[in-house]
Amino acid sequence: MSVSVQEIEQAVSRLPAKELALFRRWFQEFDAQLWDEQFEQDVKAGKLDKLAERAITEYQAGKFKEL
């Protein structure tokens, strides 16, 4: 079964407030999980290595701000 984005938008726009809140919470968790999985794949693939090396080098050189 394939559902278009337009159909999903229409269905979401018809949700009562309580159901919309439940959907919103579910979608935030769903989206965060996908982001976490992509991040883990990028780490394993070494896509963040250069960025990490740069951050460490700048930190060691004193180029950072206390938060």
C-alpha positions in Angstrom: 0.0 0.0 0.0 1.4 3.3 -1.1 0.2 6.6 0.4 1.2 10.0 -1.0 2.6 12.8 1.0 -0.5 14.8 0.1 -2.8 12.1 1.5 -0.8 12.0 4.7 -0.9 15.8 5.0 -4.7 15.8 4.6 -5.1 13.0 7.2 -2.9 14.8 9.7 -4.7 18.1 9.1 -8.0 16.4 10.1 -6.7 14.9 13.4 -8.4 16.2 16.6 -6.0 18.1 18.9 -5.3 15.1 21.2 -4.6 12.8 18.3 -2.4 15.4 16.7 -0.4 15.7 19.9 0.1 11.9 20.0 1.1 11.9 16.3 3.5 14.8 16.8 5.2 13.0 19.7 5.4 9.7 17.7 6.9 11.5 14.7 9.5 13.4 16.7 10.7 10.0 18.2 10.6 8.4 14.7 12.6 11.2 13.1 15.1 11.3 16.0 15.7 7.5 15.6 16.3 7.9 11.8 18.7 10.7 12.5 20.6 8.6 15.1 20.9 5.7 12.7 22.2 8.0 9.9 24.7 9.6 12.4 25.9 6.1 13.4 26.4 5.1 9.8 28.3 8.3 9.1 30.6 7.7 12.1 31.3 4.1 11.0 32.0 5.3 7.5 34.5 7.8 8.8 32.5 10.8 7.4 33.1 12.8 10.6 36.8 12.0 11.1 38.1 15.2 9.6 35.7 17.3 11.5 36.7 15.6 14.8 40.4 16.0 14.0 39.9 19.7 13.3 38.0 20.2 16.6 40.6 18.4 18.6 43.4 20.4 16.9 41.7 23.7 17.6 40.9 22.7 21.2 44.5 21.8 21.8 45.6 25.1 20.3 43.3 26.9 22.7 40.9 28.0 20.0 37.6 27.3 21.9 35.0 29.1 24.0 33.8 28.0 27.4 30.1 27.4 27.4 
